[in-house]
Amino acid sequence: MNRHAAHAGPYALGTFRAGGREFAGLVLRDRVHPIDDVAGLHLPSVRQLIEHWDAVRPELAARAELNPDNGFD
């Protein structure tokens, strides 16, 4: 099932499931990029990302600028 939603900034965060695992993802355009490691957090949940927002925001913003076209459809 495809669900589309608009987001206010250059990227959005979400929780996704693929291959039997749940993961936090960085949404760029219409693609999801798994967030496996960021700012010292390994396999973070969206909640953990928000709780550590000051540390993860710069890294996520940099990732969003690097390559928005790779990821999952």
N, C-alpha and C positions, 0 to 999 in steps of 0.2 A: 504494500500500500504506500503510495506516495502522498506525503502531506507537505504542502507548501505554505510558508508563512513569511511575511515581510519582517525585516529587522531594521532597527533604527540606525545602526552604525555600519562600519565596514565589515563586521563579522558578528556572529551570535554564538552562544554556547548551547549545547543540548546533551541529553542522555540518549544513547542509541544502543541497539542490539544487533549484532551480526556475528555469524559463526558461533553462536551459543554463548557469547560473552556480552556483557553490558559495558559501555565505555562512555566517557565524556568526549564530546567532539566539538571541533571548531568548525562552524558553518560559514563557508565563503561562497557567495553566489548560490549555486544549486548543488554544492558538493560538501561532503562531511569529511573532515580530517581528524582522525583519532588523536587524542592528546594522551600519549603514553608517559611522557616525562616533561615536566615544566617546573622551573624554579625549585628544583630539588624534590618535587613531589612525583612519586612513581605511581602510575595508574590512578590518577586523582579522580574523584567524583566531581560533579558540577558544584556541589556544596563546598567541597574542599577548595576548589578554585575561587569561589566567591569569598570564602573565609580568608584566603591568602591573596586577595585581589591586588593589593599594592605590589606584591612581589611578582605575580604572574602576568599582570596586564601588559607591561612593556614587552615581555617575551611573546605573548599571544599577538600583540599588535605587529611585532616584527614578522612573525610567521605569516600573518594575514597579508603582509605586503610582499613577501618573497615569491610565493607560487600559488596563487589562488585557483589554478586550474587542475591541480592533481588532487586526488581524494576519491571518495566513494560517490557514485551518482545517487 
